[in-house]
Amino acid sequence: VGKSILLDALSLCLGARAETSFIRHGQKQAELSALFDIQSKPEIIHWLQQNDCDNPDEPTCILRRIITQDSRSRCYINGTLVTQQLLAELGHQLVDIHSQHHNQALLKKDYHLTVLDEFAQHPELLKQVHAAYHQYQHIKKQLEIKMTPEKQDWLQ
């Protein structure tokens, strides 16, 4: 039973759907927090910076969730109020929870790319490819703006 309670609490901190049944009887709300050491996770640090949730003074990430009796939920990343969706997006990057018949990450195509990129151990080359891809997307969008609908099919 203890493992289930712990996994439920961690799942809530990582952005899982909240229910009022998680609130202790007689209490107005439940509050959960999780602290992660992200010192060796540059992709997490970058994600936090991109989403204005970074904590530049500490190599940690603090997730906090408050669930109230009126079925409302407040989510925080490093003290910044965020949506449940944003919390879940980060949660998928921080933790992969495995259960008997369930593996979240293996079903996600982005995870496959992350594993491959980490295995290759070429962060500089990855940055170059990422930049080239964004440049390609930008040029493609500019071409689509200038082209007629018939010619846009050619780009696909």
Wavefront OBJ file of the C-alpha trace (Angstrom):
o trace
v 0.000 0.000 0.000
v 2.817 2.447 0.810
v 4.260 2.250 -2.706
v 0.907 3.137 -4.252
v 0.503 6.202 -2.033
v 4.023 7.341 -2.872
v 3.520 6.814 -6.619
v 0.159 8.612 -6.536
v 1.752 11.573 -4.748
v 4.668 11.672 -7.188
v 2.294 11.386 -10.161
v 0.285 14.353 -8.859
v 3.467 16.409 -8.498
v 4.328 15.493 -12.084
v 1.012 16.726 -13.461
v -1.363 13.747 -13.255
v -5.088 14.446 -13.044
v -6.136 15.323 -9.494
v -9.245 14.204 -7.638
v -10.700 15.487 -4.383
v -10.424 11.945 -2.997
v -6.694 12.638 -2.555
v -7.510 15.213 0.149
v -7.486 13.878 3.702
v -10.942 13.738 5.288
v -11.735 16.975 7.124
v -9.051 19.018 5.349
v -9.620 21.855 2.867
v -6.736 20.983 0.580
v -3.802 18.707 -0.113
v -0.356 20.066 -0.863
v 2.439 18.033 -2.407
v 6.012 18.925 -3.331
v 8.877 17.154 -5.045
v 12.498 18.269 -5.296
v 14.707 17.141 -8.199
v 18.456 17.539 -8.652
v 18.823 18.694 -12.270
v 22.527 19.530 -12.155
v 23.365 16.846 -14.750
v 20.259 17.489 -16.894
v 21.035 20.385 -19.280
v 17.908 19.647 -21.328
v 15.748 20.183 -18.211
v 17.606 23.385 -17.326
v 17.073 24.627 -20.895
v 13.360 23.684 -20.773
v 12.949 25.585 -17.494
v 14.656 28.650 -18.974
v 12.483 28.506 -22.105
v 9.342 28.398 -19.946
v 10.452 31.101 -17.474
v 10.565 28.619 -14.602
v 14.296 28.396 -14.017
v 15.997 28.758 -10.670
v 19.446 30.123 -11.644
v 20.752 30.099 -8.067
v 20.124 26.385 -7.486
v 20.680 23.224 -9.576
v 17.298 21.959 -8.403
v 13.717 21.916 -9.598
v 10.849 22.130 -7.119
v 7.409 20.984 -8.220
v 4.451 21.897 -6.019
v 0.798 21.033 -6.355
v -2.171 22.233 -4.306
v -5.502 20.429 -4.701
v -8.625 21.965 -3.134
v -12.041 20.546 -2.213
v -13.706 22.489 -5.041
v -11.709 20.370 -7.560
v -9.308 23.189 -8.359
v -5.637 22.593 -8.631
v -2.690 24.988 -8.597
v 0.633 23.907 -10.032
v 4.029 25.498 -9.459
v 7.467 24.955 -10.945
v 10.199 26.640 -8.891
v 7.562 28.921 -7.380
v 6.095 29.981 -10.741
v 2.385 29.303 -11.221
v 1.945 27.104 -14.327
v -0.777 25.115 -16.045
v -1.272 21.434 -15.307
v -0.347 20.746 -18.935
v 3.009 22.499 -18.553
v 3.666 20.661 -15.294
v 2.880 17.344 -16.999
v 5.171 18.213 -19.915
v 8.063 18.731 -17.511
v 7.021 15.715 -15.447
v 7.398 13.407 -18.454
v 10.962 14.626 -18.845
v 11.880 14.258 -15.177
v 10.467 10.850 -14.304
v 9.409 7.740 -16.142
v 7.085 5.684 -13.946
v 6.931 1.979 -14.757
v 4.169 -0.246 -13.523
v 3.300 -3.849 -14.264
v 1.654 -3.239 -17.648
v 2.526 0.365 -18.301
v 5.523 2.246 -19.601
v 4.890 5.895 -20.419
v 8.090 6.832 -22.197
v 8.337 3.984 -24.687
v 5.059 5.129 -26.250
v 6.381 8.617 -26.946
v 8.317 9.295 -30.162
v 10.118 12.254 -28.546
v 11.568 9.885 -25.948
v 13.113 7.724 -28.686
v 14.887 10.781 -30.104
v 16.121 11.789 -26.651
v 17.560 8.325 -25.990
v 19.245 8.278 -29.402
v 20.672 11.778 -28.920
v 22.016 10.911 -25.456
v 23.535 7.676 -26.761
v 25.339 9.496 -29.579
v 26.988 11.908 -27.114
v 27.434 14.710 -29.678
v 25.747 17.749 -28.078
v 27.427 20.251 -30.438
v 26.309 18.347 -33.529
v 22.809 18.069 -32.047
v 22.701 21.852 -31.597
v 23.762 22.334 -35.238
v 21.087 19.953 -36.516
v 18.480 21.623 -34.299
v 19.449 25.075 -35.620
v 19.438 23.858 -39.245
v 16.005 22.304 -38.785
v 14.580 25.546 -37.361
v 16.117 27.491 -40.234
v 14.530 25.029 -42.680
v 11.122 25.453 -40.984
v 11.435 29.245 -41.166
v 12.358 29.208 -44.878
v 9.560 26.746 -45.627
v 7.042 29.027 -43.900
v 8.297 32.033 -45.870
v 7.925 30.091 -49.129
v 4.402 29.028 -48.201
v 3.425 32.651 -47.644
v 4.720 33.649 -51.081
v 3.339 30.682 -53.047
v -0.096 30.054 -54.453
v -2.123 27.195 -52.892
v -1.477 24.965 -55.934
v 2.279 25.356 -55.617
v 2.183 24.808 -51.846
v 1.303 21.156 -52.467
v 4.771 20.826 -53.975
v 6.318 21.619 -50.579
v 4.528 18.774 -48.864
l 1 2 3 4 5 6 7 8 9 10 11 12 13 14 15 16 17 18 19 20 21 22 23 24 25 26 27 28 29 30 31 32 33 34 35 36 37 38 39 40 41 42 43 44 45 46 47 48 49 50 51 52 53 54 55 56 57 58 59 60 61 62 63 64 65 66 67 68 69 70 71 72 73 74 75 76 77 78 79 80 81 82 83 84 85 86 87 88 89 90 91 92 93 94 95 96 97 98 99 100 101 102 103 104 105 106 107 108 109 110 111 112 113 114 115 116 117 118 119 120 121 122 123 124 125 126 127 128 129 130 131 132 133 134 135 136 137 138 139 140 141 142 143 144 145 146 147 148 149 150 151 152 153 154 155 156
